Amino acid sequence: MQSENPLFADFAKLMNSAAGTLAGMTREARDTARERFRETMGGLDFVSREEFDAVKDMAAKAREDSEALKARIEVLEAALAGKAK
């Protein structure tokens, strides 16, 4: 007595192959879509997150330096005004 029906075994092999092919097609479509998206967005002037954070930190540092210089100028102007009297 045969334990497996050859028709069912062939059908199972066919379905297994189809599932593998479908998974490969899905992967390929996803990779192609990602590449097209990168090409499209690469033409635009976007910056990476790291670059954005670096410039943001530089701007904060420049703002702090500006505030410190403004305070020094006020002190020097007050001293100069005191000497002028």
Backbone as CSV, one residue per row, in Angstrom:
resi,resn,N_x,N_y,N_z,CA_x,CA_y,CA_z,C_x,C_y,C_z
1,MET,0.840,-1.171,0.000,0.000,0.000,0.000,0.888,1.238,0.000
2,GLN,0.525,2.172,-0.830,1.317,3.378,-0.981,0.920,4.388,0.107
3,SER,1.943,5.020,0.734,1.650,5.916,1.843,1.259,7.317,1.357
4,GLU,1.721,7.736,0.164,1.399,9.066,-0.354,0.834,8.958,-1.748
5,ASN,-0.126,9.764,-2.007,-0.697,9.824,-3.347,0.236,10.696,-4.196
6,PRO,0.721,10.211,-5.341,1.654,10.996,-6.155,1.041,12.320,-6.643
7,LEU,-0.248,12.330,-6.849,-0.913,13.551,-7.288,-0.803,14.633,-6.203
8,PHE,-1.056,14.244,-4.959,-0.945,15.202,-3.847,0.500,15.623,-3.626
9,ALA,1.437,14.699,-3.789,2.849,15.017,-3.609,3.309,16.018,-4.674
10,ASP,2.888,15.785,-5.911,3.243,16.718,-6.988,2.600,18.090,-6.767
11,PHE,1.363,18.080,-6.318,0.663,19.338,-6.045,1.352,20.105,-4.907
12,ALA,1.785,19.393,-3.879,2.488,20.027,-2.768,3.812,20.624,-3.231
13,LYS,4.534,19.897,-4.089,5.792,20.412,-4.643,5.531,21.661,-5.474
14,LEU,4.485,21.633,-6.276,4.128,22.773,-7.109,3.792,23.995,-6.249
15,MET,3.011,23.799,-5.205,2.639,24.901,-4.322,3.861,25.450,-3.572
16,ASN,4.741,24.557,-3.157,5.955,24.972,-2.466,6.835,25.818,-3.401
17,SER,6.963,25.385,-4.637,7.743,26.135,-5.622,7.098,27.485,-5.914
18,ALA,5.781,27.478,-6.032,5.061,28.730,-6.301,5.242,29.710,-5.145
19,ALA,5.201,29.207,-3.924,5.385,30.075,-2.762,6.794,30.667,-2.754
20,GLY,7.786,29.863,-3.084,9.162,30.352,-3.154,9.328,31.396,-4.242
21,THR,8.714,31.151,-5.383,8.778,32.104,-6.486,8.089,33.403,-6.120
22,LEU,6.942,33.309,-5.487,6.209,34.501,-5.064,7.008,35.302,-4.041
23,ALA,7.643,34.609,-3.118,8.470,35.303,-2.122,9.640,36.012,-2.796
24,GLY,10.251,35.362,-3.769,11.352,35.979,-4.515,10.889,37.189,-5.306
25,MET,9.735,37.088,-5.927,9.190,38.216,-6.680,8.861,39.381,-5.752
26,THR,8.334,39.077,-4.588,8.011,40.121,-3.611,9.281,40.833,-3.165
27,ARG,10.309,40.062,-2.855,11.598,40.642,-2.458,12.161,41.529,-3.556
28,GLU,12.124,41.031,-4.774,12.648,41.779,-5.922,11.861,43.066,-6.138
29,ALA,10.541,43.004,-6.039,9.706,44.201,-6.212,9.995,45.219,-5.116
30,ARG,10.146,44.759,-3.884,10.444,45.661,-2.768,11.803,46.340,-2.965
31,ASP,12.794,45.561,-3.360,14.131,46.120,-3.579,14.134,47.119,-4.736
32,THR,13.414,46.796,-5.791,13.329,47.705,-6.936,12.623,48.999,-6.545
33,ALA,11.544,48.880,-5.793,10.816,50.077,-5.353,11.695,50.938,-4.452
34,ARG,12.445,50.315,-3.550,13.361,51.072,-2.694,14.407,51.805,-3.511
35,GLU,14.970,51.114,-4.493,16.007,51.726,-5.331,15.438,52.900,-6.123
36,ARG,14.260,52.727,-6.676,13.617,53.825,-7.419,13.341,55.009,-6.493
37,PHE,12.889,54.734,-5.288,12.628,55.791,-4.317,13.917,56.533,-3.982
38,ARG,15.002,55.791,-3.766,16.296,56.425,-3.481,16.762,57.289,-4.642
39,GLU,16.596,56.776,-5.865,16.988,57.551,-7.039,16.173,58.832,-7.140
40,THR,14.876,58.720,-6.900,14.004,59.887,-6.975,14.354,60.896,-5.887
41,MET,14.492,60.426,-4.669,14.788,61.319,-3.555,16.246,61.789,-3.580
42,GLY,17.115,61.007,-4.204,18.522,61.393,-4.276,18.726,62.638,-5.114
43,GLY,17.851,62.884,-6.062,17.941,64.076,-6.888,17.540,65.331,-6.137
44,LEU,16.805,65.169,-5.071,16.390,66.315,-4.260,17.468,66.617,-3.226
45,ASP,17.426,67.797,-2.686,18.462,68.222,-1.748,18.079,67.907,-0.305
46,PHE,17.942,66.653,0.004,17.673,66.238,1.374,18.994,65.963,2.074
47,VAL,19.008,66.136,3.377,20.205,65.830,4.158,19.908,64.639,5.051
48,SER,20.965,63.966,5.463,20.776,62.834,6.363,20.495,63.349,7.772
49,ARG,20.008,62.496,8.598,19.692,62.859,9.976,20.951,63.294,10.718
50,GLU,22.075,62.613,10.454,23.332,62.942,11.119,23.790,64.346,10.737
51,GLU,23.673,64.682,9.448,24.062,66.019,9.003,23.166,67.082,9.631
52,PHE,21.873,66.803,9.686,20.933,67.746,10.282,21.258,67.986,11.752
53,ASP,21.518,66.900,12.488,21.840,67.043,13.905,23.144,67.803,14.106
54,ALA,24.125,67.580,13.236,25.405,68.284,13.351,25.203,69.784,13.147
55,VAL,24.435,70.172,12.140,24.187,71.588,11.883,23.350,72.194,13.003
56,LYS,22.417,71.434,13.526,21.593,71.909,14.640,22.466,72.191,15.860
57,ASP,23.411,71.295,16.149,24.335,71.503,17.270,25.231,72.721,17.034
58,MET,25.680,72.889,15.791,26.509,74.051,15.464,25.723,75.346,15.658
59,ALA,24.463,75.363,15.272,23.627,76.555,15.433,23.402,76.864,16.909
60,ALA,23.186,75.837,17.725,22.998,76.054,19.161,24.270,76.624,19.779
61,LYS,25.425,76.104,19.379,26.705,76.609,19.879,26.908,78.058,19.455
62,ALA,26.588,78.381,18.206,26.723,79.755,17.715,25.785,80.688,18.479
63,ARG,24.583,80.228,18.801,23.637,81.029,19.575,24.188,81.301,20.975
64,GLU,24.766,80.282,21.603,25.357,80.462,22.937,26.522,81.449,22.883
65,ASP,27.368,81.312,21.869,28.496,82.230,21.715,28.011,83.655,21.498
66,SER,26.967,83.811,20.711,26.409,85.128,20.443,25.872,85.763,21.729
67,GLU,25.174,84.980,22.535,24.652,85.491,23.802,25.791,85.892,24.737
68,ALA,26.851,85.088,24.772,28.002,85.408,25.628,28.677,86.695,25.159
69,LEU,28.832,86.845,23.851,29.442,88.067,23.321,28.564,89.283,23.578
70,LYS,27.254,89.107,23.463,26.336,90.207,23.744,26.472,90.652,25.203
71,ALA,26.585,89.689,26.111,26.747,90.027,27.533,28.069,90.762,27.762
72,ARG,29.143,90.310,27.110,30.442,90.983,27.245,30.382,92.416,26.720
73,ILE,29.708,92.614,25.605,29.580,93.966,25.040,28.823,94.875,26.006
74,GLU,27.749,94.352,26.602,26.980,95.156,27.559,27.839,95.555,28.746
75,VAL,28.659,94.622,29.239,29.555,94.933,30.360,30.572,95.984,29.945
76,LEU,31.161,95.849,28.780,32.156,96.799,28.302,31.529,98.178,28.041
77,GLU,30.325,98.193,27.491,29.644,99.468,27.262,29.314,100.142,28.585
78,ALA,28.912,99.373,29.585,28.608,99.938,30.900,29.885,100.495,31.523
79,ALA,30.994,99.772,31.378,32.261,100.252,31.923,32.709,101.507,31.209
80,LEU,32.530,101.540,29.910,32.908,102.709,29.116,32.029,103.911,29.470
81,ALA,30.754,103.651,29.671,29.833,104.741,30.051,30.179,105.250,31.451
82,GLY,30.625,104.367,32.344,31.032,104.780,33.693,32.264,105.646,33.663
83,LYS,33.200,105.355,32.770,34.417,106.146,32.651,34.144,107.500,32.005
84,ALA,33.167,107.556,31.127,32.855,108.794,30.427,32.232,109.826,31.356
85,LYS,31.647,109.437,32.458,30.985,110.370,33.379,31.953,111.068,34.240
